[in-house]
Amino acid sequence: MAEHRRQQREALLAAARDLLSSGGTKALTFPALAERTGLARSSVYEYFRSRGAVVEALCAADFPRWAAEVEEAVRAATTPRAQLEAYVRAQLALAGDARHQAVVAIAAAELDTGAREQIRAAHGSLVDLVVTVLAELGHPDPRLSAVLLQGVVDAAVRRAALGVEERALVAENAVSLALRGAAGSLP
């Protein structure tokens, strides 16, 4: 029975990812989740009490994987500048992933406090990677600069999602800002 519930919950999360990445937050409804999974609408409520609860579950399931991918890219880089570049590029590469597109769509929605806190905490772990790199570079305020750099990355992700410019151009500009803005002014 527990295995069946786990499988149903995973199916609901997969359906939520698909709905969010293809149709944005408006597409994430309990009737749509029920239709995609073959469950009765009332059964969806047995797993999640609200859309916010679905968002929290998606973040809990997916963000550790994304963070691990970003961390791996940063750790594989051999210099602090290369680590900053890897930090930006890895996140922008993930922006094209359906799992990440779901969270980007979610970020634009009105969420309950729990979901917002889950997303905020998850982003904090990514920012910590850059704090360490900037501290190694001798930056006078690595925490503030890391938060601002994450803002550049978040803006680049949103811009790339618009499709106005090619993703590669957005990535190059974001990397340039990161390297010249965050590390370029250091001795």
C-alpha positions in Angstrom: 0.0 0.0 0.0 2.8 2.4 0.9 4.5 1.7 -2.4 1.3 2.3 -4.3 0.9 5.7 -2.6 4.5 6.6 -3.3 4.0 5.8 -7.0 0.7 7.8 -7.2 2.4 10.8 -5.5 5.3 10.6 -8.0 2.8 10.4 -10.9 1.1 13.5 -9.6 4.4 15.4 -9.3 5.4 14.3 -12.8 2.0 15.6 -14.1 2.5 18.8 -12.2 5.9 19.3 -13.8 4.4 18.7 -17.3 1.5 21.1 -16.7 3.7 23.8 -15.3 6.3 23.6 -18.1 3.8 23.5 -20.9 1.0 25.8 -19.6 2.4 27.8 -16.7 0.8 28.2 -13.3 -2.7 28.5 -14.7 -2.4 24.9 -16.1 -1.7 23.5 -12.6 -5.2 22.6 -11.4 -6.4 19.6 -9.5 -8.8 18.6 -12.3 -5.9 18.7 -14.7 -3.7 16.6 -12.3 -6.5 14.1 -11.9 -7.0 13.9 -15.7 -3.2 13.4 -16.4 -2.9 10.7 -13.7 -6.2 8.9 -14.1 -7.1 9.6 -10.5 -10.4 11.1 -9.3 -10.2 14.8 -8.4 -11.0 14.0 -4.8 -8.1 11.5 -4.7 -5.6 14.3 -5.7 -6.7 16.1 -2.4 -5.6 13.0 -0.5 -2.0 13.7 -1.6 -2.0 17.5 -1.7 -4.2 20.0 0.2 -3.4 22.9 -2.2 -1.4 24.0 -5.2 1.1 25.4 -2.8 1.5 21.9 -1.3 2.2 20.6 -4.8 4.8 23.4 -5.2 6.5 22.5 -1.9 6.6 18.9 -2.9 8.2 19.7 -6.3 10.8 21.9 -4.7 11.6 19.3 -2.1 12.0 16.6 -4.8 13.7 18.6 -7.5 15.8 21.3 -6.0 18.3 19.1 -4.3 19.1 17.6 -7.7 19.5 21.0 -9.4 21.6 22.2 -6.5 23.8 19.1 -6.8 24.3 19.7 -10.5 25.2 23.4 -10.0 27.5 22.5 -7.1 29.2 19.8 -9.2 29.8 22.3 -12.0 31.2 24.8 -9.6 33.5 22.3 -7.9 34.7 21.0 -11.3 36.0 24.5 -12.3 39.6 25.1 -11.4 39.7 28.8 -10.7 37.4 31.2 -8.8 36.5 33.0 -12.0 35.8 29.7 -13.7 33.7 28.7 -10.7 31.6 31.9 -11.0 31.1 31.2 -14.7 30.1 27.6 -14.0 27.6 28.8 -11.4 25.9 31.0 -13.9 26.0 28.6 -16.9 24.9 25.6 -14.9 21.7 27.4 -13.7 21.0 28.8 -17.1 21.4 25.3 -18.6 19.0 24.0 -16.1 16.5 26.6 -17.1 15.9 24.7 -20.3 15.1 21.5 -18.3 11.4 20.8 -17.8 11.9 20.3 -14.0 13.4 23.8 -13.8 10.8 25.4 -16.1 8.2 24.2 -13.6 9.8 26.0 -10.7 10.3 29.1 -12.9 6.5 29.1 -13.7 5.8 28.6 -10.0 7.9 31.5 -9.0 5.6 33.9 -10.9 2.5 32.6 -9.0 1.0 33.6 -5.8 2.2 31.0 -3.3 1.4 30.3 0.3 4.0 31.1 2.9 5.3 27.5 3.2 6.0 27.3 -0.5 7.8 30.6 -0.6 9.9 29.6 2.4 10.8 26.3 0.7 11.9 28.2 -2.5 13.8 30.8 -0.5 15.7 28.2 1.5 16.6 26.2 -1.6 18.0 29.3 -3.3 20.0 30.1 -0.2 21.9 26.9 -0.6 22.9 27.9 -4.1 24.0 31.4 -3.0 26.2 29.8 -0.3 28.3 28.3 -3.1 29.1 31.7 -4.5 29.7 33.2 -1.1 32.5 30.8 -0.6 34.0 31.6 -4.1 33.8 35.4 -3.5 35.3 35.0 -0.1 38.2 33.1 -1.6 38.7 36.0 -4.0 38.9 38.4 -1.1 35.6 40.1 -1.8 34.8 42.6 1.0 31.1 41.6 1.1 30.7 38.2 -0.4 27.1 37.5 0.9 25.6 40.6 -0.5 27.4 40.2 -3.8 26.3 36.5 -4.0 22.7 37.5 -3.5 23.0 40.2 -6.2 24.6 37.7 -8.6 21.8 35.3 -8.0 19.4 38.1 -8.9 21.3 38.4 -12.2 20.9 34.7 -12.8 17.2 34.8 -11.9 16.7 37.7 -14.3 18.6 35.9 -17.1 16.4 32.8 -16.6 13.3 34.8 -16.9 14.6 36.7 -19.9 15.6 33.4 -21.6 12.2 32.0 -21.0 10.7 34.9 -22.9 12.5 33.8 -26.0 13.2 37.3 -27.2 16.9 36.6 -27.5 18.6 33.3 -28.0 19.5 31.5 -24.7 23.2 31.5 -25.7 23.2 35.3 -25.9 21.4 35.7 -22.6 23.9 33.3 -21.0 26.9 35.2 -22.4 25.6 38.4 -21.1 24.9 37.0 -17.7 28.3 35.4 -17.5 29.9 38.7 -18.5 28.0 40.5 -15.8 29.0 37.9 -13.2 32.7 38.0 -14.1 33.1 41.8 -14.6 30.6 42.8 -11.9 31.3 40.3 -9.1 34.9 39.5 -9.7 36.2 42.2 -12.2 36.5 45.0 -9.6 38.7 42.9 -7.3 42.5 43.4 -7.1 
